[in-house]
């Protein structure tokens, strides 16, 4: 059962608290720097925070991702990062953030979501390593997953995926 939280769109006033939660969640600043690079590049599609009373206890960010299947452009986003206050992990807040985001993303024109995440966690929301299998990835196959927001949108023989420079990765086809 999710701890009682209110999920709202992140505002510039939340930036410092988002950075603090992200730093605590990942025990470092790499993901905080990723958030700043994605914002600065204008790639953020959706950024939500979980508020417990007036404190930010969670954050989830989705950014534009270049994806095509059989040379057809897909309006895809990357889920990265998601962070939670360490003392509240395992309380359903992350699930609440994901579910809320998955309700909002189609309304923003998003057709698919790509995530690099725990293979025991993300499949409960419909993410599948099999859906992402057509894309090359430097990551373990079971952790590299996709979710269709539009049924069948990732159907095809071959696909390419290119992370923006803000991720510091490269093109994978």
Secondary structure as UniProt FT lines:
FT   STRAND          6..9
FT   HELIX           12..14
FT   HELIX           15..26
FT   HELIX           30..40
FT   TURN            41..42
FT   STRAND          44..52
FT   TURN            53..54
FT   STRAND          55..69
FT   TURN            70..71
FT   STRAND          72..84
FT   HELIX           86..88
FT   TURN            89..90
FT   HELIX           93..105
FT   HELIX           106..108
FT   STRAND          112..116
FT   TURN            119..121
FT   HELIX           122..125
FT   HELIX           129..132
FT   TURN            133..134
FT   HELIX           141..143
FT   STRAND          144..148
FT   TURN            151..154
FT   STRAND          159..162
FT   HELIX           165..167
FT   STRAND          171..172
//
